[in-house]
Amino acid sequence: MGTFAFKMPDIGEGVVEGEVVEWMVAVGDSVKEDDPILSVMTDKATVEIPSPVDGKVTKVIGEAGDILPVGVVCIEFEVDGDGNASASAPAPEAKTEPAPAPEPKAEPAPAPAPTPAPVATPPPAPAAVERAPGTKALASPAVRQRARQANVDLNFVAGSGPAGRISHADLDRHIAGGASGASSARPMGGSAKVERNGTEDIKVIGLRRKIADGMMSSYSTIPHFSYFEEVDVTALEELRQHLNATRPEGAPKLTYLPFIMQALVKALEQRPECNALYDDEANVVTRHEAINLGIATQTDRGLYVPVVKHVEAMDIWSAATEMLRVTSATRDGKAGVEDLSGSTFTITSLGRLGGLGATPIINKPEVGILGVHNAKDRAVVRNGHVVVRRMMNLSSSWDHRVVDGHDGATLVQLVKTYLENPATIFM
C-alpha cells in the first residue's frame, strides 16, 4: 500500500487559491476515482473537485472556510501500489479532522439496595460530547430527521463513525440511555410541548461570506439614497397576456421583467449617468453604452447576479430567452464566469413575496439598482372615481456620490411612463 497526496488543482482563469466550502468525504471513507471529494469557491464560481484515485482517505487538510493555495496538499489517500509520496508536501497550518472518538464503555449499574418497594431509576444520561467551536455534528439527513422527531440535539450525541459521524445506532444508544433531549411520552389528549434551548453556530463561509463582504463594502462605502414609485400596469398586463397567447413557437412566456428590461434600455439611454460604474479608488466614473442588466437570482446556495448582456440589441423575446437561460443556469449551478460578471445596472425582484417597498443595496461598483415588487389589483382614484387597477411598486437605490436625487428620480419616472404606456417601449 502507498500514500497518494493530492494537491489543490489549478482551476484556471488565473485562480491562485480557493476557499473550502465543504468536504464531501471524511477520514476513513473509501472513494472511487471521479467521486466528488471537495467543494471549493473561487472569486467567481463554486467548483466540485473529484477524486484523482481509488483509495481510502487518511488525511484532509483545511476546514470549511479555510483558504487553500493552488499547489498545496489538501488530502491524502491510502492506495494500492506505491502512491506518489514525493508529491506530498507539508501544508501551512494543516488541519486534520479528529480521529473517531472511542465509544464510551458502559459502567456496570450498582446493585439496588434492598427495600420493601424498590424504585426503578433511569440510567444515567450520556456525557455531553465536546466539539470544536464552529463545528457541528456529522450525520446523514435521515439521522438528522430522526433526531428532530425525537427532540434530540445531535451536538450532544457521541458518534462512532469516521470523524465522529453519528449513525442510527449511535442515536438509538443515546435515546435508550435516557439522555437529555430525548422526547418524552405525550400526555393524554394532546401533543407534547417541550422547552427548546439549543443553539447552532453556523460559520459564515463560501458564497454567504462573499455576499456578506460585498454587502458590507457596498453599504459602508456608498451613501445610498432610495426612491419609491407605484406604476399602473393595467395596460401592460393586457399586452403581456396578448403576447403570451400569440407568442412564436418555442418562445418563453413573458413575465413583467422583459418589459422592465426594455423600458430600462430606453430610460438609461436618456440618463446615461445611471448606467455607469464608479471606481472610488481612482475617482473615475465610467459610463457604458452597452446595457448589461444583472438579474438578482436567489438559489439554494445563496444570492447570485447573472447578467443579460447587450439588452439594447435585443427585442422582447430575445431578452426573455436570454434572461431565462442565465437565471436557470445559475439556479442549476451551471453558470460560468462569463454569465456572472459584467453588469452595468441591476434589477432585483421580490417576485411573489411582493411587499410595499424595500431599500435594495447597490451591486458595487454600479451606481443604481431597481427593485420590482409584485403586481396586484388595488382600488385607486382615477378622474375622481374609485376604480380597480393593476398596480406595481418600484423601489430604487442610488449612489449619491455620483447620482443626484433628481437623476435617480427621473430615471424611475421614465420607466414608469414606458410601463404605463407600453406601446412606447417598442417605438
One Martini backbone bead per residue (centre of mass of N, CA, C, O) as a GRO file, in nm:
protein
  427
    1MET     BB    1   0.100   0.033   0.016
    2GLY     BB    2   0.013   0.380  -0.043
    3THR     BB    3   0.062   0.735  -0.091
    4PHE     BB    4  -0.174   0.992  -0.191
    5ALA     BB    5  -0.106   1.324  -0.283
    6PHE     BB    6  -0.332   1.597  -0.307
    7LYS     BB    7  -0.353   1.885  -0.491
    8MET     BB    8  -0.449   2.185  -0.546
    9PRO     BB    9  -0.589   2.277  -0.823
   10ASP     BB   10  -0.599   2.428  -1.131
   11ILE     BB   11  -0.890   2.601  -1.230
   12GLY     BB   12  -0.829   2.866  -1.357
   13GLU     BB   13  -0.847   3.197  -1.449
   14GLY     BB   14  -0.616   3.289  -1.230
   15VAL     BB   15  -0.634   3.097  -0.996
   16VAL     BB   16  -0.465   3.073  -0.657
   17GLU     BB   17  -0.731   3.019  -0.482
   18GLY     BB   18  -0.941   2.851  -0.228
   19GLU     BB   19  -1.248   2.788  -0.071
   20VAL     BB   20  -1.371   2.594   0.166
   21VAL     BB   21  -1.696   2.458   0.173
   22GLU     BB   22  -1.680   2.124   0.132
   23TRP     BB   23  -1.659   1.811   0.264
   24MET     BB   24  -1.742   1.480   0.117
   25VAL     BB   25  -1.524   1.367   0.309
   26ALA     BB   26  -1.363   1.134   0.535
   27VAL     BB   27  -1.193   0.981   0.750
   28GLY     BB   28  -1.213   0.640   0.615
   29ASP     BB   29  -1.303   0.678   0.342
   30SER     BB   30  -1.415   0.536   0.042
   31VAL     BB   31  -1.302   0.590  -0.296
   32LYS     BB   32  -1.354   0.690  -0.625
   33GLU     BB   33  -1.288   0.778  -0.914
   34ASP     BB   34  -1.461   1.093  -0.949
   35ASP     BB   35  -1.541   1.148  -0.684
   36PRO     BB   36  -1.661   1.373  -0.479
   37ILE     BB   37  -1.462   1.570  -0.223
   38LEU     BB   38  -1.468   1.891  -0.309
   39SER     BB   39  -1.566   2.227  -0.228
   40VAL     BB   40  -1.484   2.525  -0.421
   41MET     BB   41  -1.422   2.875  -0.388
   42THR     BB   42  -1.412   3.142  -0.588
   43ASP     BB   43  -1.464   3.454  -0.711
   44LYS     BB   44  -1.701   3.316  -0.924
   45ALA     BB   45  -1.705   3.004  -0.826
   46THR     BB   46  -1.822   2.671  -0.777
   47VAL     BB   47  -1.618   2.373  -0.722
   48GLU     BB   48  -1.592   2.037  -0.799
   49ILE     BB   49  -1.372   1.791  -0.671
   50PRO     BB   50  -1.225   1.510  -0.776
   51SER     BB   51  -1.105   1.210  -0.755
   52PRO     BB   52  -0.792   1.068  -0.869
   53VAL     BB   53  -0.863   0.803  -0.695
   54ASP     BB   54  -0.842   0.501  -0.549
   55GLY     BB   55  -0.939   0.502  -0.194
   56LYS     BB   56  -0.832   0.602   0.135
   57VAL     BB   57  -0.889   0.827   0.373
   58THR     BB   58  -0.626   0.986   0.589
   59LYS     BB   59  -0.636   1.304   0.498
   60VAL     BB   60  -0.740   1.638   0.585
   61ILE     BB   61  -0.700   1.981   0.463
   62GLY     BB   62  -0.906   2.179   0.588
   63GLU     BB   63  -1.170   2.386   0.648
   64ALA     BB   64  -1.441   2.542   0.648
   65GLY     BB   65  -1.312   2.863   0.522
   66ASP     BB   66  -1.054   2.790   0.411
   67ILE     BB   67  -0.751   2.883   0.250
   68LEU     BB   68  -0.621   2.738  -0.055
   69PRO     BB   69  -0.359   2.694  -0.234
   70VAL     BB   70  -0.226   2.630  -0.515
   71GLY     BB   71  -0.038   2.318  -0.458
   72VAL     BB   72  -0.156   2.218  -0.201
   73VAL     BB   73  -0.206   1.986   0.020
   74CYS     BB   74  -0.550   1.843   0.094
   75ILE     BB   75  -0.513   1.520   0.041
   76GLU     BB   76  -0.507   1.173   0.154
   77PHE     BB   77  -0.424   0.842   0.033
   78GLU     BB   78  -0.486   0.501   0.031
   79VAL     BB   79  -0.308   0.287  -0.196
   80ASP     BB   80  -0.234   0.104  -0.441
   81GLY     BB   81   0.087   0.080  -0.423
   82ASP     BB   82   0.311   0.363  -0.415
   83GLY     BB   83   0.218   0.619  -0.516
   84ASN     BB   84   0.319   0.988  -0.430
   85ALA     BB   85   0.513   1.082  -0.191
   86SER     BB   86   0.672   1.319  -0.339
   87ALA     BB   87   0.410   1.515  -0.346
   88SER     BB   88   0.437   1.557  -0.059
   89ALA     BB   89   0.352   1.847   0.145
   90PRO     BB   90   0.364   2.074   0.370
   91ALA     BB   91   0.110   2.246   0.520
   92PRO     BB   92  -0.012   2.531   0.612
   93GLU     BB   93  -0.188   2.485   0.876
   94ALA     BB   94  -0.267   2.202   0.917
   95LYS     BB   95  -0.591   2.031   0.914
   96THR     BB   96  -0.735   1.774   1.095
   97GLU     BB   97  -0.939   1.540   1.155
   98PRO     BB   98  -1.070   1.377   1.393
   99ALA     BB   99  -1.066   1.104   1.545
  100PRO     BB  100  -1.242   0.863   1.641
  101ALA     BB  101  -1.434   0.824   1.903
  102PRO     BB  102  -1.454   0.636   2.160
  103GLU     BB  103  -1.661   0.426   2.293
  104PRO     BB  104  -1.820   0.428   2.572
  105LYS     BB  105  -1.813   0.256   2.858
  106ALA     BB  106  -2.013   0.064   3.030
  107GLU     BB  107  -2.125   0.081   3.345
  108PRO     BB  108  -2.199  -0.084   3.609
  109ALA     BB  109  -2.466  -0.129   3.788
  110PRO     BB  110  -2.572  -0.089   4.087
  111ALA     BB  111  -2.687  -0.244   4.343
  112PRO     BB  112  -2.978  -0.262   4.483
  113ALA     BB  113  -3.131  -0.174   4.755
  114PRO     BB  114  -3.299  -0.317   5.002
  115THR     BB  115  -3.649  -0.290   4.967
  116PRO     BB  116  -3.981  -0.313   4.986
  117ALA     BB  117  -3.997  -0.078   4.736
  118PRO     BB  118  -3.849  -0.056   4.461
  119VAL     BB  119  -3.701   0.208   4.270
  120ALA     BB  120  -3.678   0.300   3.953
  121THR     BB  121  -3.391   0.404   3.770
  122PRO     BB  122  -3.259   0.584   3.541
  123PRO     BB  123  -3.029   0.600   3.331
  124PRO     BB  124  -2.765   0.763   3.259
  125ALA     BB  125  -2.660   1.022   3.090
  126PRO     BB  126  -2.477   1.102   2.852
  127ALA     BB  127  -2.216   1.264   2.783
  128ALA     BB  128  -2.114   1.539   2.660
  129VAL     BB  129  -2.004   1.650   2.358
  130GLU     BB  130  -1.700   1.778   2.243
  131ARG     BB  131  -1.675   2.052   2.021
  132ALA     BB  132  -1.563   2.249   1.807
  133PRO     BB  133  -1.579   2.553   1.730
  134GLY     BB  134  -1.802   2.580   1.450
  135THR     BB  135  -1.909   2.296   1.475
  136LYS     BB  136  -2.079   1.996   1.365
  137ALA     BB  137  -2.254   1.737   1.348
  138LEU     BB  138  -2.225   1.429   1.193
  139ALA     BB  139  -2.489   1.356   0.950
  140SER     BB  140  -2.749   1.233   0.811
  141PRO     BB  141  -3.056   1.323   0.710
  142ALA     BB  142  -3.201   1.084   0.850
  143VAL     BB  143  -3.083   1.133   1.133
  144ARG     BB  144  -3.182   1.423   1.166
  145GLN     BB  145  -3.482   1.359   1.147
  146ARG     BB  146  -3.498   1.169   1.390
  147ALA     BB  147  -3.395   1.377   1.596
  148ARG     BB  148  -3.625   1.578   1.564
  149GLN     BB  149  -3.855   1.378   1.639
  150ALA     BB  150  -3.693   1.317   1.929
  151ASN     BB  151  -3.564   1.573   2.050
  152VAL     BB  152  -3.250   1.578   1.946
  153ASP     BB  153  -2.925   1.687   2.007
  154LEU     BB  154  -2.647   1.613   1.817
  155ASN     BB  155  -2.423   1.766   1.988
  156PHE     BB  156  -2.476   1.518   2.229
  157VAL     BB  157  -2.375   1.292   2.032
  158ALA     BB  158  -2.210   1.003   1.997
  159GLY     BB  159  -1.977   0.912   1.747
  160SER     BB  160  -1.850   0.612   1.559
  161GLY     BB  161  -1.758   0.736   1.313
  162PRO     BB  162  -1.608   0.912   1.097
  163ALA     BB  163  -1.536   1.198   1.257
  164GLY     BB  164  -1.802   1.140   1.442
  165ARG     BB  165  -2.021   1.002   1.301
  166ILE     BB  166  -2.368   0.963   1.307
  167SER     BB  167  -2.573   0.701   1.372
  168HIS     BB  168  -2.845   0.518   1.432
  169ALA     BB  169  -2.715   0.365   1.669
  170ASP     BB  170  -2.624   0.612   1.828
  171LEU     BB  171  -2.910   0.725   1.867
  172ASP     BB  172  -3.029   0.482   2.012
  173ARG     BB  173  -2.835   0.491   2.257
  174HIS     BB  174  -2.908   0.775   2.351
  175ILE     BB  175  -3.212   0.722   2.401
  176ALA     BB  176  -3.186   0.463   2.580
  177GLY     BB  177  -3.015   0.636   2.805
  178GLY     BB  178  -3.185   0.897   2.877
  179ALA     BB  179  -3.119   1.148   2.736
  180SER     BB  180  -3.095   1.460   2.692
  181GLY     BB  181  -3.356   1.535   2.443
  182ALA     BB  182  -3.553   1.327   2.467
  183SER     BB  183  -3.857   1.238   2.413
  184SER     BB  184  -4.157   1.238   2.559
  185ALA     BB  185  -4.441   1.146   2.652
  186ARG     BB  186  -4.759   1.186   2.571
  187PRO     BB  187  -5.024   1.323   2.668
  188MET     BB  188  -5.337   1.315   2.728
  189GLY     BB  189  -5.501   1.491   2.467
  190GLY     BB  190  -5.199   1.563   2.349
  191SER     BB  191  -4.919   1.732   2.276
  192ALA     BB  192  -4.601   1.791   2.316
  193LYS     BB  193  -4.430   2.035   2.527
  194VAL     BB  194  -4.106   2.168   2.459
  195GLU     BB  195  -3.829   2.292   2.556
  196ARG     BB  196  -3.599   2.522   2.385
  197ASN     BB  197  -3.219   2.576   2.404
  198GLY     BB  198  -3.081   2.559   2.148
  199THR     BB  199  -2.787   2.596   1.944
  200GLU     BB  200  -2.635   2.731   1.629
  201ASP     BB  201  -2.330   2.736   1.468
  202ILE     BB  202  -2.254   2.936   1.172
  203LYS     BB  203  -2.044   2.958   0.932
  204VAL     BB  204  -1.916   3.220   0.737
  205ILE     BB  205  -1.911   3.097   0.410
  206GLY     BB  206  -1.845   3.139   0.106
  207LEU     BB  207  -2.100   3.289  -0.039
  208ARG     BB  208  -2.196   3.422   0.223
  209ARG     BB  209  -1.932   3.579   0.267
  210LYS     BB  210  -1.933   3.733  -0.003
  211ILE     BB  211  -2.198   3.874   0.044
  212ALA     BB  212  -2.116   4.015   0.304
  213ASP     BB  213  -1.875   4.171   0.191
  214GLY     BB  214  -2.027   4.319  -0.036
  215MET     BB  215  -2.240   4.461   0.140
  216MET     BB  216  -2.047   4.609   0.328
  217SER     BB  217  -1.897   4.766   0.111
  218SER     BB  218  -2.142   4.908  -0.008
  219TYR     BB  219  -2.273   5.034   0.256
  220SER     BB  220  -1.998   5.173   0.372
  221THR     BB  221  -1.920   5.341   0.083
  222ILE     BB  222  -2.224   5.400   0.003
  223PRO     BB  223  -2.444   5.666  -0.038
  224HIS     BB  224  -2.760   5.605   0.000
  225PHE     BB  225  -3.057   5.643  -0.203
  226SER     BB  226  -3.414   5.638  -0.207
  227TYR     BB  227  -3.685   5.538  -0.441
  228PHE     BB  228  -4.043   5.564  -0.490
  229GLU     BB  229  -4.299   5.382  -0.688
  230GLU     BB  230  -4.600   5.369  -0.876
  231VAL     BB  231  -4.758   5.138  -1.116
  232ASP     BB  232  -4.967   5.121  -1.397
  233VAL     BB  233  -5.022   4.778  -1.544
  234THR     BB  234  -5.281   4.724  -1.706
  235ALA     BB  235  -5.188   4.748  -2.004
  236LEU     BB  236  -4.947   4.555  -1.977
  237GLU     BB  237  -5.112   4.303  -1.907
  238GLU     BB  238  -5.267   4.289  -2.173
  239LEU     BB  239  -5.017   4.261  -2.353
  240ARG     BB  240  -4.896   4.011  -2.222
  241GLN     BB  241  -5.133   3.820  -2.276
  242HIS     BB  242  -5.129   3.849  -2.584
  243LEU     BB  243  -4.833   3.758  -2.636
  244ASN     BB  244  -4.864   3.477  -2.506
  245ALA     BB  245  -5.102   3.380  -2.699
  246THR     BB  246  -4.897   3.469  -2.971
  247ARG     BB  247  -4.646   3.324  -2.950
  248PRO     BB  248  -4.385   3.190  -3.060
  249GLU     BB  249  -4.239   2.914  -3.124
  250GLY     BB  250  -4.041   2.859  -2.831
  251ALA     BB  251  -4.127   3.083  -2.666
  252PRO     BB  252  -4.139   3.245  -2.385
  253LYS     BB  253  -4.295   3.346  -2.124
  254LEU     BB  254  -4.406   3.653  -2.014
  255THR     BB  255  -4.301   3.869  -1.798
  256TYR     BB  256  -4.222   4.174  -1.663
  257LEU     BB  257  -3.911   4.194  -1.699
  258PRO     BB  258  -3.870   4.238  -2.008
  259PHE     BB  259  -4.015   4.514  -2.004
  260ILE     BB  260  -3.826   4.649  -1.801
  261MET     BB  261  -3.572   4.615  -1.967
  262GLN     BB  262  -3.674   4.784  -2.212
  263ALA     BB  263  -3.730   5.042  -2.048
  264LEU     BB  264  -3.437   5.080  -1.950
  265VAL     BB  265  -3.304   5.128  -2.216
  266LYS     BB  266  -3.449   5.400  -2.275
  267ALA     BB  267  -3.380   5.541  -2.004
  268LEU     BB  268  -3.063   5.512  -2.007
  269GLU     BB  269  -3.019   5.675  -2.268
  270GLN     BB  270  -3.118   5.943  -2.108
  271ARG     BB  271  -2.947   5.828  -1.832
  272PRO     BB  272  -2.616   5.760  -1.834
  273GLU     BB  273  -2.537   5.804  -1.526
  274CYS     BB  274  -2.688   5.518  -1.445
  275ASN     BB  275  -2.483   5.361  -1.658
  276ALA     BB  276  -2.247   5.286  -1.422
  277LEU     BB  277  -1.907   5.296  -1.297
  278TYR     BB  278  -1.736   5.322  -0.971
  279ASP     BB  279  -1.407   5.427  -0.900
  280ASP     BB  280  -1.312   5.517  -0.579
  281GLU     BB  281  -0.997   5.515  -0.606
  282ALA     BB  282  -0.981   5.686  -0.892
  283ASN     BB  283  -1.221   5.873  -0.947
  284VAL     BB  284  -1.407   5.702  -1.168
  285VAL     BB  285  -1.656   5.735  -1.419
  286THR     BB  286  -1.814   5.475  -1.616
  287ARG     BB  287  -1.978   5.495  -1.904
  288HIS     BB  288  -2.222   5.292  -2.074
  289GLU     BB  289  -2.358   5.175  -2.367
  290ALA     BB  290  -2.393   4.921  -2.259
  291ILE     BB  291  -2.669   4.701  -2.150
  292ASN     BB  292  -2.606   4.528  -1.849
  293LEU     BB  293  -2.824   4.309  -1.682
  294GLY     BB  294  -2.875   4.236  -1.366
  295ILE     BB  295  -3.019   3.931  -1.205
  296ALA     BB  296  -3.140   3.870  -0.920
  297THR     BB  297  -3.070   3.534  -0.777
  298GLN     BB  298  -3.218   3.282  -0.609
  299THR     BB  299  -3.064   3.017  -0.429
  300ASP     BB  300  -2.961   2.734  -0.246
  301ARG     BB  301  -2.661   2.901  -0.226
  302GLY     BB  302  -2.772   3.187  -0.294
  303LEU     BB  303  -2.677   3.498  -0.418
  304TYR     BB  304  -2.708   3.595  -0.758
  305VAL     BB  305  -2.575   3.778  -1.072
  306PRO     BB  306  -2.680   3.751  -1.357
  307VAL     BB  307  -2.621   3.836  -1.714
  308VAL     BB  308  -2.766   4.055  -1.951
  309LYS     BB  309  -2.634   4.124  -2.258
  310HIS     BB  310  -2.716   4.360  -2.468
  311VAL     BB  311  -3.022   4.472  -2.456
  312GLU     BB  312  -3.017   4.694  -2.682
  313ALA     BB  313  -3.012   4.435  -2.907
  314MET     BB  314  -3.301   4.349  -2.807
  315ASP     BB  315  -3.584   4.193  -2.788
  316ILE     BB  316  -3.830   4.066  -2.597
  317TRP     BB  317  -3.762   3.763  -2.662
  318SER     BB  318  -3.451   3.759  -2.626
  319ALA     BB  319  -3.452   3.866  -2.338
  320ALA     BB  320  -3.618   3.634  -2.216
  321THR     BB  321  -3.435   3.400  -2.305
  322GLU     BB  322  -3.169   3.495  -2.168
  323MET     BB  323  -3.275   3.519  -1.883
  324LEU     BB  324  -3.354   3.221  -1.855
  325ARG     BB  325  -3.076   3.102  -1.901
  326VAL     BB  326  -2.907   3.241  -1.668
  327THR     BB  327  -3.095   3.169  -1.427
  328SER     BB  328  -3.103   2.863  -1.465
  329ALA     BB  329  -2.796   2.813  -1.454
  330THR     BB  330  -2.766   2.927  -1.168
  331ARG     BB  331  -2.960   2.734  -1.015
  332ASP     BB  332  -2.792   2.473  -1.136
  333GLY     BB  333  -2.472   2.548  -1.129
  334LYS     BB  334  -2.381   2.636  -1.461
  335ALA     BB  335  -2.261   2.904  -1.437
  336GLY     BB  336  -2.039   3.115  -1.560
  337VAL     BB  337  -1.835   3.379  -1.546
  338GLU     BB  338  -1.969   3.528  -1.788
  339ASP     BB  339  -2.266   3.521  -1.649
  340LEU     BB  340  -2.142   3.675  -1.359
  341SER     BB  341  -2.045   3.928  -1.538
  342GLY     BB  342  -2.071   4.281  -1.647
  343SER     BB  343  -2.249   4.472  -1.508
  344THR     BB  344  -2.434   4.809  -1.506
  345PHE     BB  345  -2.716   4.697  -1.398
  346THR     BB  346  -2.979   4.625  -1.151
  347ILE     BB  347  -3.225   4.370  -1.088
  348THR     BB  348  -3.471   4.330  -0.825
  349SER     BB  349  -3.691   4.057  -0.730
  350LEU     BB  350  -3.962   3.961  -0.507
  351GLY     BB  351  -4.205   3.875  -0.638
  352ARG     BB  352  -4.439   3.711  -0.451
  353LEU     BB  353  -4.364   3.868  -0.190
  354GLY     BB  354  -4.341   4.169  -0.252
  355GLY     BB  355  -4.441   4.442  -0.115
  356LEU     BB  356  -4.409   4.795  -0.079
  357GLY     BB  357  -4.094   4.799   0.006
  358ALA     BB  358  -3.739   4.890  -0.039
  359THR     BB  359  -3.361   4.883   0.018
  360PRO     BB  360  -3.156   4.835  -0.204
  361ILE     BB  361  -2.837   4.714  -0.269
  362ILE     BB  362  -2.573   4.795  -0.430
  363ASN     BB  363  -2.385   4.671  -0.708
  364LYS     BB  364  -2.080   4.680  -0.682
  365PRO     BB  365  -1.987   4.957  -0.897
  366GLU     BB  366  -2.249   5.051  -0.919
  367VAL     BB  367  -2.518   5.326  -0.907
  368GLY     BB  368  -2.773   5.122  -0.941
  369ILE     BB  369  -3.112   5.002  -0.837
  370LEU     BB  370  -3.398   4.787  -0.915
  371GLY     BB  371  -3.706   4.730  -0.757
  372VAL     BB  372  -3.951   4.460  -0.778
  373HIS     BB  373  -4.289   4.424  -0.738
  374ASN     BB  374  -4.579   4.299  -0.717
  375ALA     BB  375  -4.875   4.257  -0.889
  376LYS     BB  376  -5.194   4.422  -0.808
  377ASP     BB  377  -5.510   4.470  -0.718
  378ARG     BB  378  -5.640   4.810  -0.683
  379ALA     BB  379  -5.772   5.080  -0.526
  380VAL     BB  380  -5.825   5.374  -0.723
  381VAL     BB  381  -5.793   5.707  -0.835
  382ARG     BB  382  -5.993   5.814  -1.127
  383ASN     BB  383  -6.136   6.092  -1.203
  384GLY     BB  384  -6.293   6.072  -0.909
  385HIS     BB  385  -6.271   5.751  -0.915
  386VAL     BB  386  -6.316   5.431  -0.803
  387VAL     BB  387  -6.079   5.188  -0.911
  388VAL     BB  388  -5.954   4.902  -1.069
  389ARG     BB  389  -5.602   4.831  -1.059
  390ARG     BB  390  -5.287   4.746  -1.177
  391MET     BB  391  -5.021   4.732  -0.938
  392MET     BB  392  -4.678   4.861  -0.903
  393ASN     BB  393  -4.381   4.854  -0.722
  394LEU     BB  394  -4.093   5.072  -0.686
  395SER     BB  395  -3.744   5.033  -0.605
  396SER     BB  396  -3.462   5.251  -0.530
  397SER     BB  397  -3.100   5.287  -0.562
  398TRP     BB  398  -2.827   5.531  -0.495
  399ASP     BB  399  -2.529   5.698  -0.573
  400HIS     BB  400  -2.472   6.010  -0.426
  401ARG     BB  401  -2.190   6.081  -0.552
  402VAL     BB  402  -2.310   6.052  -0.880
  403VAL     BB  403  -2.625   6.060  -0.803
  404ASP     BB  404  -2.879   6.247  -0.816
  405GLY     BB  405  -3.197   6.273  -0.720
  406HIS     BB  406  -3.306   6.365  -0.993
  407ASP     BB  407  -3.186   6.135  -1.166
  408GLY     BB  408  -3.316   5.890  -1.028
  409ALA     BB  409  -3.612   5.986  -1.051
  410THR     BB  410  -3.619   6.015  -1.359
  411LEU     BB  411  -3.569   5.723  -1.430
  412VAL     BB  412  -3.825   5.610  -1.292
  413GLN     BB  413  -4.029   5.786  -1.452
  414LEU     BB  414  -3.961   5.668  -1.725
  415VAL     BB  415  -4.038   5.380  -1.664
  416LYS     BB  416  -4.329   5.439  -1.589
  417THR     BB  417  -4.419   5.554  -1.863
  418TYR     BB  418  -4.362   5.299  -2.031
  419LEU     BB  419  -4.542   5.098  -1.865
  420GLU     BB  420  -4.814   5.271  -1.897
  421ASN     BB  421  -4.705   5.288  -2.219
  422PRO     BB  422  -4.614   5.016  -2.388
  423ALA     BB  423  -4.586   5.108  -2.686
  424THR     BB  424  -4.326   5.295  -2.634
  425ILE     BB  425  -4.117   5.067  -2.609
  426PHE     BB  426  -4.144   5.007  -2.945
  427MET     BB  427  -4.065   5.316  -3.066
   0.00000   0.00000   0.00000
